[in-house]
Amino acid sequence: MKLQGKKIGILIESDFYEHEIWYYRYRFPEEGAELHFLSRLWGNASLTFKGHEYQAPFECHESFEDIDDAELAAYSAIIVPAGMVSDRLRYTEDVKQLAPATAFLKRAFAQPQILKGIICHGLWLVAAAPELVKNRRLTCHNNLYGDAVNMGAAYTDADVVVDADLVTARTGGHAHLFARQIIDLLAES
């Protein structure tokens, strides 16, 4: 098992792309990874989110808001998935402050040993912190091309792009290629 001892966090919220999340749920543990789905739980012990296509329920029990820097350093990868997850997670009560999920992602970007994965519309979570992708090679959904350029990213027309500790993929339909790249990179580290 290539990922034995590796810990992967995947952000989750409603309107997730079921096929992508289901794929990760089986594929990463198949390689031995310890998988954690993380969200903003708003003080609840758990929340049940619904998928976009089939309204499939997904129960989440872990909050990224409870993760301190030491615990975050134990993660090998943090993934921002496709669908509307990032749009929902970028909500903030005070528009002058970063959304908690964006602040969490900034903390992950500050630790280069953590692989960051962003697929499809996941790039929306970076909108309030464009410095995270400025001058970095990435790909995203075609609808976010203008966003990527406005963030100062070096858009690359490819299904999956690796730029050091950042792996990006075009759409949720490329989740298998995205996961394969993450598995290969984590197996090398």
N, C-alpha and C positions, 0 to 999 in steps of 0.2 A: 504494500500500500504506500503509494508515493507521498501522501500527505499526513502520515502518522505523526501526531504531535503538533499539527498545525491547527490554528483556530481561525475560523472565518466568520465575520459578521456581515449580515445582509440586512439592509434597512427595509422596512415593510410598512405599508399603510393600505388603505382601501384603494380600489381601482388598480390593483396590481395585475400584471399580465400572467394569468394562471400557468400557461405552458412553461414560461420562463422560471417561475418560482418552483413549480413542481420538479422541473429538471434539476435545479440546484439542490433541492431537498434530498434528492437521491444521488446525484452525481458526485457531489463533494464528499459525503460520507462514504460512498463507495471506494474512494481513494484514501479513506482513513481520517479525513478532516473532522474536527469538532465544529459543528455548525450552530450558529446563534442567529436568530431573527430578532432584530432590534427595532424599536419604535419609540415614539413619545406616548406614554401611557396615561398622562394627565392625572397621576395620582392613583390610578386603578391598579389592581393586581394583575389584570390582563385585559385585553381588548380583542374583539373578534372583528377582523376586517373582511371585506368582500372583494372578490376578484372582479375584473372588468368584463370579461366575455361571458362567464357562466354564473356570476355572482357566488362563486364557491367561497365558503367561509375559511378563514385562516386565523387561528387563535395565536396571539403573541403574548408572551409572559415576561419579556425582558425589555428594559428601557435603556437607551443609550445615555439618557440624562444621569443615570446612576454610575456611569463608568468613569473612574478617575484616570489620570494619565498613566499610572502604573499598570492598571488593568488593561487599558487601551494598548499599551506596549506589548501585551501578551498576544494580541491578535496578529496574525500573519497577513490578513487581507480584510478590507472593508469594501463592500460592494453597494453601489447605488443602482437599483434595478430600473427596468423600463416602466412604461405605463405612466399613470398619474401619481405614483408614489412620491416622487420628488416634489411635485407641485403641492401635494397635500402637506408634506413635511416642511415646506419652506414657509409655512404660516408662522407669523410672529405677532404677539399681542401689541408690541411697540414697534412701529415701522422704522424707528431710528436704531433698533437693535437687531442683530442677526437672529434669524430663527435658530432655535436650539439644535436642529439637525445640521444646519450649515455651520454653526459653531463647532459641533462634534466633528464634522468633516474637516474643518480647518485644523483641528487638533490632530486628526489622522494624517493630514498632509504634512504637518510639522514633524512627523516621525517617518523618515525615509525608508526605514526597514519594513514599514507596513505597505503592502501593495494596495493601491487604490484602484477599484474597478468602477467605471461609470458606463452604463449602456443606454443607448437610445435617448429618451427624454430625461434620463437621470441628470443630464447636464444642467437642467433647470435649478437644481439644488446649489449649483456653483454661481448662479447669476449675481447674488449679492456679495460674492467674494471672488471676482474675476481674476484676481492676482494668483489664484490657485492654478489656473490653466494658461495664464498669459505666456506667450512664446513657447508653449508646449504643443507637440504634435498630438492631435486627437482626431477622432471621428465621432459622428453623432447622427441622429435621425436627420434626414434631408430637411425637415421642417425647422430644425434648429441651426442650420448652417449660418444664417445671419446672426444668431445669438453667439455662436462660437467665434465668428469673426469680430463681433463687437466686444467680446471678452478678451480679444487680443491673442486668441489661440491660433496655432498653425494648423488649420483644417487640412486633413488628409483624406482623399477619396478612396477609402478602403473599408472592408467589413470589420476588421479589427486592427487597432493600432497600439503599439507599445512605445511608451516614452519613459524610460527608466522605471520609476515606481508607479506609473499611471498606465492602466490598460483601459481602452475605450472600445466600444463596439457600436455599430450603426443602428441596429434594431433588436427588439426582443426576439425576433426570429433568428438572430445570430447568436443566441445564448449558448448554443453548443460549441461554437467556435471561440467565443469569449471565455467560457468555462475551461475549454481545453488549453487556451493560452495561460490562464491563471494557474491551472494545475501544473503545467510545464514549468512556469516561472517559480512557483512555490517549491516544486520538487528540486529545483536547482539551488535554492537558498538554504 
